[in-house]
Amino acid sequence: MHRMLLEMKWEKANAIIQVKKVFTADFPDNTFDTVSLLSIVKKVEEIKRLVQPEVIFTHHIGDMNIDHQLTHKAVLTATRPMAEECVKEIFSFEVPSSTEWNSFSKDTAFVPNVFFLMYLKHCNIKFRLWRSMNQSCVITRIQGLLSI
């Protein structure tokens, strides 16, 4: 039941922001640490081969959520800077009510150094997303990780 409700929310949000394709994996929620990092990396590599992205946005390594930490590590592993690598930039973002809950240290602190200008039309879309997901209004900051 939880999975169905989550998928309905995904579909609604994706329709609002006009996402063409969503990729999912059947990893256990909030227990990625029970799955090998290699399995997660292989899934990221599989999707990367299909999409051929030049830019990837992923979770910040200092996020409290173990799934987010391991996703971050898997993305960095799957996009090592090699000659044939399609990914040229990786950005990490904070997840409000998860990133700032971790113990504060120089290794876990989220310190954004890249900011994207949002036009009014983007703000309207973001507001529609918040309203559709019944979320409170929060500010999202982005941290640049890699630029090749």
C-alpha positions in Angstrom: 0.0 0.0 0.0 2.8 2.4 0.9 4.5 1.7 -2.4 1.3 2.4 -4.4 0.8 5.7 -2.6 4.4 6.7 -3.2 4.1 5.9 -6.9 0.9 7.9 -7.2 2.7 10.9 -5.7 5.7 10.4 -8.1 3.3 10.3 -11.1 1.6 13.5 -10.0 4.9 15.3 -9.3 6.4 14.1 -12.6 3.4 15.3 -14.6 3.8 18.8 -13.0 7.5 19.1 -13.9 7.1 17.2 -17.2 9.5 14.3 -16.5 9.7 12.0 -19.4 11.0 8.8 -17.8 11.5 7.7 -14.2 14.0 5.0 -13.3 13.6 3.0 -10.1 15.4 0.1 -8.4 14.1 -2.4 -6.0 16.4 -1.6 -3.1 15.1 -1.7 0.5 13.9 1.6 1.8 16.2 3.2 4.4 18.4 0.1 4.5 20.7 0.5 1.5 23.5 -0.5 3.9 22.2 -4.1 3.6 22.9 -3.9 -0.1 26.4 -4.0 -1.5 27.6 -0.6 -2.8 28.6 -2.4 -6.0 24.9 -3.3 -6.6 23.9 0.3 -6.3 26.8 1.5 -8.5 25.8 -1.0 -11.2 22.2 0.3 -11.2 23.5 3.9 -11.5 25.8 2.8 -14.4 22.9 1.0 -16.1 20.7 4.2 -16.0 23.7 6.4 -17.0 24.3 4.2 -20.1 20.6 4.7 -21.1 20.4 8.4 -20.4 23.9 9.6 -21.2 23.6 12.6 -18.9 26.1 15.4 -18.8 25.0 16.6 -15.4 23.8 14.7 -12.4 22.2 16.0 -9.2 22.6 13.7 -6.2 22.2 13.7 -2.4 24.8 15.4 -0.2 27.2 12.9 1.4 26.6 14.4 4.9 22.8 13.6 4.7 21.5 11.7 7.8 19.7 9.2 5.6 21.9 6.2 4.9 20.2 5.6 1.5 21.2 9.2 0.5 24.8 8.7 1.6 25.1 5.5 -0.3 23.4 7.0 -3.4 26.0 9.8 -3.3 28.9 7.3 -3.1 27.4 5.2 -5.9 27.0 8.2 -8.2 30.6 9.3 -7.6 31.9 5.7 -8.2 29.8 5.3 -11.3 31.0 8.6 -12.8 34.7 8.4 -12.3 36.4 10.9 -14.6 37.6 8.7 -17.4 38.0 9.6 -21.1 34.7 8.1 -22.2 32.7 9.4 -19.3 29.6 11.4 -20.4 29.0 13.1 -17.0 30.8 16.4 -16.9 29.3 17.9 -13.7 27.9 16.5 -10.5 26.0 18.6 -8.0 24.8 17.5 -4.5 21.8 19.0 -2.8 20.5 19.2 0.7 17.3 17.4 1.7 15.7 19.6 4.3 14.9 17.8 7.6 17.5 15.1 6.7 20.8 16.9 5.7 20.9 19.2 8.7 20.0 16.4 11.2 23.4 14.7 10.9 26.2 15.4 13.5 27.9 18.6 12.4 31.5 18.3 11.3 33.6 19.5 8.5 32.9 16.3 6.7 29.1 16.4 7.0 28.3 20.1 6.8 26.5 21.1 3.7 28.2 24.3 2.4 26.7 25.2 -1.0 29.0 26.9 -3.5 26.7 26.9 -6.6 23.4 28.6 -6.8 20.9 28.4 -9.7 18.7 31.3 -10.6 15.0 30.5 -10.4 12.6 32.5 -12.6 9.0 33.1 -11.5 7.8 30.3 -13.8 10.1 27.9 -11.9 8.9 29.1 -8.5 5.3 28.6 -9.7 6.1 25.0 -10.7 7.9 24.4 -7.4 4.9 25.8 -5.5 2.6 23.5 -7.4 4.9 20.5 -6.5 4.9 21.5 -2.8 1.1 21.8 -2.8 0.6 18.5 -4.6 3.0 16.7 -2.1 1.6 18.4 1.0 5.1 19.6 1.9 6.0 22.7 3.7 7.9 25.5 1.9 11.7 25.1 2.2 14.7 26.5 0.4 16.9 24.0 -1.4 20.6 24.8 -1.7 23.0 23.1 -4.2 26.7 22.2 -3.7 29.0 21.7 -6.7 31.1 18.6 -6.4 32.8 18.1 -9.7 33.4 20.0 -12.9 35.4 18.2 -15.6 
